[in-house]
Amino acid sequence: MLRTIASAIVTLVLSAGIALAQDVRITPDAASKTFAVGGTVHEIARNQDQSARLTGEFTKTSRACPPFCVQPMDAGPGVETIGELELLNFLETTVSGGRGLLVDARLPEWFQKGTIPGAVNIPFSTLDASNPYRDQILEALGGRKAGAGWDFSGALELALFCNGPWCGQSHVAIAALHSVGYPGEKMKYYRGGMQLWQLMGLTVKTP
């Protein structure tokens, strides 16, 4: 009888150990992160399949440079470069609080393939001075025309990303915003982009 009980306890302990080993968390204290944008609740977690692998474009290690060159960590004066945990905190606090926006700076066809939950697609090319609708985008971000320039004192805080450390679209978008006076302190650069986001097994949303 005692042997049977002992065997059952060992089985339960081993099973519990296996279950814990398969619990892929974001941090030791958080299995997922939840935030709301415009009344829509998003949850970000990691893929629980420990045999999962990247597929498609994001499995590549080499791309022709230019244009797909390794990007610097520094995205411009005042701009903070962040990782996944800092981006999650930005979503939970700044975006959820209505003070910020997560910007997917890629072209629409890439955005449609899948993006970070809560992201808004503002393609880098739309921030160029040649775009006749650029001023409307700047106003939507909270900018205000002030004579010949802009007042961004009440503008949203932004976190921008594109496809990964080999993608320059975020840098182009940030430079375009800088050129009209958008403060670097109001911008963050998630250099990892979609490649590292997926490498971490984090939730991807298909618009």
Helices and strands as residue ranges (DSSP letters): H 2-21, E 32-37, E 40-45, G 56-59, E 80-82, H 84-90, I 91-95, E 100-104, H 108-113, E 120-121, G 124-127, H 134-140, E 144-146, E 149-151, E 157-161, H 169-179, G 184-186, E 187-190, H 193-199
